[in-house]
Amino acid sequence: MTWTVTPEHPNSPTAAALWRAYYTEVSDRYYLLHENRRTDPAELEREVARHTGGELTPPKGLLLVARYAGEPAGTAGIRLRSDGSAELTRVYLHQGMRGKGGAALLVAAAESAARDLGATRLVLETRKDLTEALALYARLGYEEIEPYSDDIYADHTLGKTL
């Protein structure tokens, strides 16, 4: 089986379905850990609709979709920042696709796309409970940096020179 990674508009049906799966998983993980409940359906709908991904379109960003054996499996997005860096966001793989090399491939494609857009550094924020993500980023050379936002859910701010 083979992986492919291609740009896709955030509003495409495939990208929208992957965004919903991503948001559902990270939100449910947070609420199950902190409040012993899943995400309220109304909150899920509100947040999915509120974050359209419009900033993940050229010329200031890009959304990448990974497919495994032709089937949509995950995403990674980048958006340019005013300081010459790009932010890595929406890195996600369906649970059944994990452990097959797709996450590293997605991040490498995002790094390449960020370089192509003129970024010299890739930065990201993540939570401490997303242990798989933290392990991936460490393995790929990302290091702790000073926070660049006041996001209450950002336990770790990481960066890597491109």
KAWOGI-V547395 format. One record per backbone hydrogen bond with DSSP energy under -0.5 kcal/mol. NH is the residue of the N-H (numbers start at 1). CO is the residue of the C=O. If there is no record, write none. Layout:
# KAWOGI-V547395
nh: [NH & NH]
co: [CO & CO]
This chain:
# KAWOGI-V547395
nh: [4 & 6 & 8 & 12 & 16 & 17 & 18 & 19 & 20 & 21 & 22 & 23 & 24 & 25 & 26 & 27 & 28 & 29 & 30 & 31 & 32 & 33 & 34 & 35 & 36 & 36 & 37 & 44 & 45 & 46 & 47 & 48 & 49 & 50 & 51 & 52 & 56 & 57 & 60 & 61 & 62 & 64 & 65 & 66 & 67 & 68 & 69 & 69 & 71 & 73 & 74 & 75 & 76 & 77 & 78 & 79 & 80 & 81 & 84 & 86 & 87 & 88 & 89 & 92 & 92 & 94 & 97 & 98 & 98 & 100 & 105 & 106 & 107 & 108 & 109 & 110 & 111 & 112 & 113 & 114 & 115 & 116 & 117 & 118 & 119 & 120 & 121 & 122 & 123 & 124 & 126 & 130 & 131 & 134 & 135 & 136 & 137 & 138 & 139 & 140 & 141 & 142 & 143 & 145 & 154 & 155 & 155 & 156 & 158 & 159 & 160 & 162]
co: [67 & 65 & 63 & 9 & 12 & 13 & 14 & 15 & 16 & 17 & 18 & 19 & 20 & 21 & 22 & 23 & 24 & 25 & 26 & 27 & 28 & 29 & 30 & 31 & 31 & 32 & 31 & 40 & 41 & 42 & 43 & 44 & 45 & 46 & 47 & 50 & 53 & 54 & 57 & 57 & 78 & 76 & 6 & 74 & 4 & 71 & 2 & 67 & 68 & 66 & 66 & 92 & 64 & 89 & 62 & 87 & 60 & 85 & 81 & 121 & 79 & 123 & 77 & 75 & 90 & 73 & 94 & 94 & 95 & 97 & 101 & 102 & 103 & 104 & 105 & 106 & 107 & 108 & 109 & 110 & 111 & 112 & 113 & 115 & 114 & 84 & 84 & 160 & 86 & 158 & 156 & 127 & 129 & 130 & 131 & 132 & 133 & 134 & 135 & 136 & 138 & 137 & 159 & 157 & 151 & 126 & 153 & 126 & 124 & 143 & 122 & 120]
